[in-house]
Amino acid sequence: MSLPTIRPSRSLTIHPEPLTPSAFSAFGTVITAPLKSDLTSYPQTVPDPAYPNHQPKPVMANQSTALKTSPISPLTNNYPTRTTSTTTQAQPGAGLMSIFSSFPRQNVYFSRDLSPGKNSQSPKATTSLRLKLGILERHPYTTQTFCPFNYSTTAPPPSSSSYTNTQHPNPDHTYILVIVAPTLILPSHNPPNPPDLAKLRAFLAPLNDSTGTTSNIAVTYAPGTWHAPMIVLGSRRVDFLVTQFANGVAGDDCQEVLVGSGPDENVLREEERMKRGSEGLGLGEVEVDLGGLMGEKEDGWWGGRAKL
């Protein structure tokens, strides 16, 4: 059965923001360490968490050899536990832990703005990276937590100093891109209660950089939150430990909707963008403008590390 398709009334370009507990709170939970990294011995006084509005205060544990911060994120199972109609047998959900090995997206492409320079008659080329959104999904009955725990340590070097659509200028940086949307309450729509594309948001977090610095961060989607499949940017594979509930019924565990033309046309080549005019998008398409992400600047986007 083909998936339902939705399109915005006009082409949309969304710009990522840093993935922080406060910014993401309407869609779920950002999980990050509650203690400062320089705390290396058991403290005399239990410190406040790093994000007191989003994390409980730690408590003593394990004979005063550890601090426990709990709950750090919801673990919600809203699967029905009894039959709610005469024709449908309820299928309760059970806990499920999986490994998702996510590979760098190859549908990231360059966009060049050839507008004239401010003090020059000649065109000034500015380059940004863009990614077209082709699909959204939701898990109506369960939270879903993505916890990265392994960043592949080998990455192929760029083949030359001139980059193509699928090469990244800085292979030493690895990012995750989280795209979410609230729900429109439209029960008679196909699909029922679709994502509100006018309120799409994108969040970006660096997992590592060229200095070897890593960012320990995980994400929990709240039940029913529309989101894109996890997107990894860079040249390194990321393994995620994924925790959720499931009952094995496809429509209960995951619901999907195509966005715009869907994933079959994920890459918009430069010549296609030129044909489509200054906006560069087909009618009803959605793309993410990654700006100077992994660009020529040594520190990359947002100084290379978004502050949590």
N, C-alpha and C positions, 0 to 999 in steps of 0.2 A: 504494500500500500504506500502510495507516495505521501510525502510529508506536506502539511499545509504550508503555504507561503504568505508572508506579509511583507509589505513595502511601506516605507514612510511616504508621506504625501510629497515630499521633496527630498533631494539628495542631502545627506547629513555627513558632516565631518566632526568627529569627537576628538578631544584632546585629553590625554591622560593626566592624572594628578597623582601625587605620591600615595602609596598604599599605607594608610595609617588607621589605627583603631577608631578614631573619631570620624574620619571621612567615610569609612566603610560601614559604620554601625547600622545604617538603615537596611543593609543587605545581608548582614551576618557578623562574623567576628574575625578580626585580625589577631592572630596568636603570636606573641613575641615575648621574649624573656622579661620577667617582671623585676629582675635584679640587675644592678649595674655590673658590667663586665669585669670591673676591677675588684669586685668583692670575691676574694679567694679563700677566706677562712670564716668560720662560723661567727656571726656578729654578736656582740654583747646585747644589742637591742635590735629587735626585729624591724627591718626598714619598711617603709611604705612601698607599694609597688610602683613601677615606672609610670603606669597609667591608672591612677586610682579610680577614675570614672569608668574604667573598663576591666579592671582586674581586682579581685579580692585581695585583702592583705594576707601575706604569707603567715603561716603558723609553724611552730616547731614540730619536727617529725624525726623519727628514727633515732631516738635517744640523743636528741640535740646534735645530730650530725648532718641534718638537712633542713631545709625550709620547704614547706609544701604550699603551693598556691592553687587552690581548687574551689570551685570549678573554673578552669581557665577558658573553657568554651562549652557551649551547650552541646549535648548529645541527645537529639530529639528523635523519638519514634512515634509518629502519628498514624501509623498503619492501623486500620480498623481491627478490633479484636473480636468482633461478632458480626453476624450477618445483618446487613442493614436493609435488605430488600428480599423479595421472594424469589428473585431470579439470579441474584449474584451472591456467591459464596465468599465470605470475607477470607482474605489471605493475610494473616499477620506477618509482619516483617521481622527478620532476625538480623543480628549484628553481622557486618561483613567488613573485612579488611582486605584491601587489594593493593597491588603495586601498579601504578601507571608510569611507564617509562616514556616521557614526553620528549620528542626530538625537536630541534629548532625549526621554526616555521620557515618554509621556503617561498611562501607567497608574500614576503615583504619586498617591496619594490621602491625604487627611487623616484621622486618627483622633482623636476627641476623648474624653478621659476625663472624665466628669462626676461623679467621686467627690467627696464633701463635702470642703471645705477643712479644714485642721487645726484652725483656731480659728473656724470659721464653720459655721452650719447650712445655708448655701446651697451649692449645688454649685460646685466650682472646676474650670473647664475647662482642661485641658492638651492641647496639640496636638502631634502628631508626624506625620511623613510615613512612609508605608508603601508597599511594592511587593510584589506577589505574584509568586512564582517559578512559571513555567509550563513551562519546558523546560531541559534540559541537553544538552550535546553533548560529544564527544571526538574527537580525531584520533589513531587508534591507532598510526600509524607515524611521526609527525612532530612536531617542536616547532612552535609557532605563536607568532610574536612580533607584538605590537601596539605600534607606535611612533607616538604622536600628534605631528603636526607642524603642524597648522593648527587654530586655534580661531576659529570664525566671529566676526567683530568686530562684527556687528550683532545685536541681540536686541530683540524687541518688548517694549515696556514693559508692565507689568501694567495691565489695563484699569481697575482700581479698587483701593481699599485692602482690599476683602474678597475673599479668594481662594477659587476653586472647586477641585474635585478636581484639575484639570489645570493650575493656575497655580502658579507657584513664587514664594515671598515675596522671594527675592533673585536676580534674573536675572543679576547681575554675577558670580556664582560658578558655576564649572563643575567638575564632579566626574566621575570614573569609578568605577564600582562593579564589582568583580570578585568573582564567586561561584564557588566550587570545591567539589569533594567527592572524597574518596578512593574507591577501587574496592573493592567487595565481590567476593571470589573465589567466584563461583557460576557455573561454566561451563554448567550446564543451565538457568539462568534465562533468561527472555525480557525484556530482552535479556541475553545472556551477560555476566557480570561487571558488574552494574549499579552505579550510584553508591550510596554509603553515605549516605543522607539524614540519618541520625542524627549524622553528623560533618560536615555542611555548614558552610562558613565563608564569610564575606563580608569583603571588604577595600575600603576607600574611600581615594581620593587626590584632593586638589584639583588642578586644572590651572591655575586662575587665580582671582583674587578682585577685589574692587572697587577695590583699590589699584593694579591692573595687574601685581601680582606673579604670576609663573608658576612652575610646578613642572615640571621636566623629568624625566619618568619614563616608562618603558615596561615591558611585561610579556611574559614568555615562558612559555607553558604547556608543561610537559613532555609527551612523548608519552603518550597515553592518559589524560591528566588530564580528568576530567569538569568542565565549566565552563558557565556561562550565556553566551549571546552578550554581547558587550561592552555595558555599560549606561552611557549618558551621562545625567547629571542636571544640570538647570539650564535655560537657554533658548538655548544656543548649540550649533551643530553642531560635531562634532570629526571631523577626517579622520585616519585611521590608515594608516600604511604597514604592511602585513601581509606577513610573510615566512614561508614554509613550504615543504614538499615536497608534491607531489600526483601521482597517476597517472591521474586522470579517472574512476576507478571509485568510484561514490558510497559504497558500503559500506566501501571502504578509506580514502577521504579524510575522511569525516565520518560519525559515528554519533550519532543523536539519540534522546532519550527524553522523553516528556511527564511532567510532575510534577503530581500532584494532578489537577485538572480541566483542566490544560493552559492554553494562551494564550487560548482562547476566552472565558474568564471572568476576564481579567486584572484588571479593575477591580472592586473590592468597594465599592459605594457605602455611604455612612454608614448609610442605613436598613437595608441588607442586614446590615451588621455588628451593628446593634442587634438584629435578628431572630435572629441566630445566637448571641446570648448574650454574656457578658462577655469571653470569649476572642476573639470576633469572627471566627473562622475556621471554614470548613466542615471536616468530618472529613477528615483526610488532606491538608490544604493546607499550603503553606509560604509564609511571607512574611518580608520583611526590614524590620525596624523601624529607620528612619533617624533616629529621635529628633528633635532640634531642628535637623536639617540645613537650612541656608538659612533659618533662622527669624528672629524679630524681633531677636535679639541681633546687634549690628553685626558681630561677628567670626564669627558662624555657629558651626557645629559644630566641636568641638575647637579653639576659638579661631580658626577660619577656615582653619588650615593644619595638617595633620597632620605631625608631625616624622618624617622618614625615619630 
